[in-house]
Amino acid sequence: MRPRPPWLGTEGVAPVQYLLVHVVDGELAAAKPWDEAAKASLASWVDQTISRGANLHGSRLGPESDATTVKVRRGELVVTDGPFAETKEQVAGYDLLECSDLEEAVEWASRHPTAQIGAIEVRQLYNDQPSAGLPEPAPGKRRYMMLVCTDPSVDPDELEPVAPVEPWVEEMDGRGTRRFGSQLAEPALARSVRVRDGHALVTDGPFAETKEQVAGFDILDCADLDEAIEVAQKHPMARHGILEVRPFWPFQED
């Protein structure tokens, strides 16, 4: 058996959970076709992370044209087509890893094909969640990623204090709608990983310098987009931030 590489961490260290947010630059993606070699590279990465016990779950997401943003302002629901921020790189998928430390999570990110055509934002979960995969959606349900994002443009003088999220979590868990989720460590603690010309470039902070930043996420099982919007509308951050709802990619279309 080969010795465990140093970048894979130390045996016996309590694992920490990290969200890998995959973002794609459309121009780079167009110049690097998704060919058989790219598919093999992704399959190898998935196999390695699973065999090491690092990968809990993950998925490609629908295109940015499938994104819907939800917010509540002055008591009115505002629903908009498109992602939470207009940036060159757009969220395309995620993986949830358990690693010994941030260095290991960054190393895994640098080996993922997305890092060559965009970036991977590595964010530690604020509170670790159960170390388990996700069950399949129930019949008639579709899976969505809900990104909970800040909106600094909101006038704080017009806002009430943020309501606790626990009642929303209890309701959605009880309905069988929320399958996983967590607040994330602050964006300043993020690492963004890009690979250019074979070299890994790691920068501090999120993948894009925008006023809106991802603060947390939830995985939802809903009958349709209307239910996903209803669930997002009830989240306390709908009155203070922006919630982006994005369907998982239909696996049969891969």
C-alpha positions, 0 to 999 in steps of 0.5 A: 500500500502506498503511503498516505500523501501529506496533502491528504491530512493526518489519520485520526484528525477530526474531520471538518466539513467544507463546501466546494462551490464550483463556478464556471467562466463561460469563455474558458469553458467554450475554449475547453470542450467537455470531451471524453478526457474531461469526463474521465478526469471528473470521474477519477476525482469523484472516485478518489474523493469517495474512496478516501471517505472525503466526499459526502455528496455533490451535484451539477446544477442547472444553468444560470438561466434556471436560477431564480432569486427570491426576496421580500421587501416591505412585505412584498415578494420579489421574484426575479429570473437569474442568479443572485449576482451578475459575475463573469463566473457563475455557480455550476455545482457543488461538492461537500467534503470532509477533510482534516483541514482547509489545506486538504480541501484546497488541494482536492479543489485544485484537482477538480476539472472545474478549477481549469475553466473557472474557480472553486470557492472553498468554504467551511461549514459553520456547524458540521452536519451529519456525515452521510450522503443524501437520500434520493428525492421522493417520487414527484419531487425535484431537488434544488440548491438554495443559496442564502446570500447577503444584500448590503444594498438593503437600508438597515434602518428599514429592517427589523432584527433578523429572526432566528432560522431554527423555526424555519429549519424545524418546519422544513425538516418536518415537511421533508423538504429540507434535506441538508443545509448550513450556515457558512463561515464568513466569506473572508475566510474562503479560499478560491482555487483556479488552475491556469497553465497547469499551476494552482492559484489560490487566493483569499476570499470568495470567487467574486468581489461583489456586494452580495456574498453566499452566507449559507445554503440548503438542499431542498426537495420540492414538487416544483419551482413554485414550492421552492419559491414558497419555501425560500420566501419563508426563510428569515433571510428573505427579508434581509438578503437574497435567496437563489434557488437553482434545480439540480441537473437532471442526471438523465441529460448528462 
